[in-house]
Amino acid sequence: MKEKKTSVVRRGIWPANTGKPVVTPLTPSVVYHYKDVDELRSKHEGGIVGFDYARDGHPNAEILAEKISRLEGASSGCMTASGMSAISVAFLSFLKKGDKIAVASQMYGRSLRMMKEEWPRMGFETEIFNASDPSTFDNAIGVGTRIVLAEIVSNPMLRITHFEELVEKAKSVGALLLIDNTFTTPNGFRPLEHGADLVMNSVTKMLSGHSDLNLGYIGATDDTLMERITEAIGIYGFNSSPYNCWMAERGLHTFDLRYHQAQKNALQLAEFLQNQPNVSSVIYPKFEDHPDFEMAKKLLNNGFGSIVSFVLDGGIEQANAFLRAAENIPFCPTLGDVATMIIMPAISSHRKFPKEERIALGIVDNLIRVSVGIEDIELIKDDFSAALKAAI
Ligand SMILES: Cc1ncc(COP(=O)(O)O)c(C=O)c1O
């Protein structure tokens, strides 16, 4: 009786099945067992393939990373717990005492804070350059620079990096160029094919597309870089969860469709906003008055993306009136969702920056960043129309 009750804790019972599942199985197992020392040793030495501990890798991460690597043109890639952990692990993998960092001034706020506050706290000097102005590269990138970080299309001002010059400069000093491709996505530009050493994505955003998980990806065309990163993910514990990878793979299947629909909507919304009386400026890289229009045309061959930023006339009162009236459009700090969402970077991603610094980047108080979704454009325009009227 005792034996029967406790035997349920024993695993290893699998139903007979010669059919292969069509859907990727979710594999939450933290551990994988081997039959003896010889077999485990063979696994460690690469004689046989397999997993042993999920912090070092698991099937759902491997499948998802392989698919994203295909999109990014990487020869190998890894999943991490979040976009920020993908950035962290790149730096932790390669920085050593005395190294310097160079980073673009126009970036996601938390990434900038990591570069300007966290790494300097540990003794790494960070230099800042303007990615849209190559004349600033020489001052920031030089002997001792180990990693250069930039976004192709920046968050939230949609500034465009002078990519060729940045690649050339990073290579000339032997620095690794890491590109955050979250805003741009591999459909917009594939940095590894044009000379970047490493690419990362916040998979939380457009690649998974449903705001129901945090996940990061990092990939390269040089497998030795990825071997080091894989090791560091296991050492520092930046690993992804199987469930999140499983969910993200499902989202990734529709990425291309969502991307094209959202981008089409973004252009129409941007044009609509240009004609509104209480919108003082609309930022979209397809517009000729965009400061990096020429570079956008050169790099973004597949369209100009699904993010539109604009400045609403007035102050906090008008902003609140707009947000309250836009009740169908969530006011929340993310992007790349199937549904349209809005955020004001001055009180979210860039809220910890001194006001003058933030304004110098163009991030004024009433800047509204719209992540355009895949809804019918008429629905989106109706919502914006009503919200803008309420804010006059
Ligand atoms: C451009 C960019 N990079 C990185 C991140 C961080 O990603 P995660 O939230 O998955 O850590 C974000 C988040 O908004 C982002 O916008």
The ligand as an SDF file (V2000), in Angstrom:
LIG
                    3D

 16 16  0  0  0  0  0  0  0  0999 V2000
   14.5530   49.5810  -27.3060 C   0  0  0  0  0  0  0  0  0  0  0  0
   14.3830   48.7320  -26.0990 C   0  0  0  0  0  0  0  0  0  0  0  0
   15.3900   47.9250  -25.7130 N   0  0  0  0  0  0  0  0  0  0  0  0
   15.2890   47.1380  -24.6240 C   0  0  0  0  0  0  0  0  0  0  0  0
   14.1500   47.1480  -23.8450 C   0  0  0  0  0  0  0  0  0  0  0  0
   14.0740   46.2690  -22.6230 C   0  0  0  0  0  0  0  0  0  0  0  0
   13.3300   45.1410  -22.8670 O   0  0  0  0  0  0  0  0  0  0  0  0
   12.6350   44.2810  -21.7110 P   0  0  0  0  0  0  0  0  0  0  0  0
   11.5020   45.0970  -21.1950 O   0  0  0  0  0  0  0  0  0  0  0  0
   12.2190   43.0230  -22.3930 O   0  0  0  0  0  0  0  0  0  0  0  0
   13.6830   44.0440  -20.6710 O   0  0  0  0  0  0  0  0  0  0  0  0
   13.0790   47.9760  -24.2040 C   0  0  0  0  0  0  0  0  0  0  0  0
   11.8680   48.0210  -23.3700 C   0  0  0  0  0  0  0  0  0  0  0  0
   10.9820   48.8260  -23.5660 O   0  0  0  0  0  0  0  0  0  0  0  0
   13.1930   48.7930  -25.3650 C   0  0  0  0  0  0  0  0  0  0  0  0
   12.2110   49.6110  -25.7430 O   0  0  0  0  0  0  0  0  0  0  0  0
  1  2  1  0
  2  3  1  0
  2 15  2  0
  3  4  2  0
  4  5  1  0
  5  6  1  0
  5 12  2  0
  6  7  1  0
  7  8  1  0
  8  9  2  0
  8 10  1  0
  8 11  1  0
 12 13  1  0
 12 15  1  0
 13 14  2  0
 15 16  1  0
M  END
$$$$
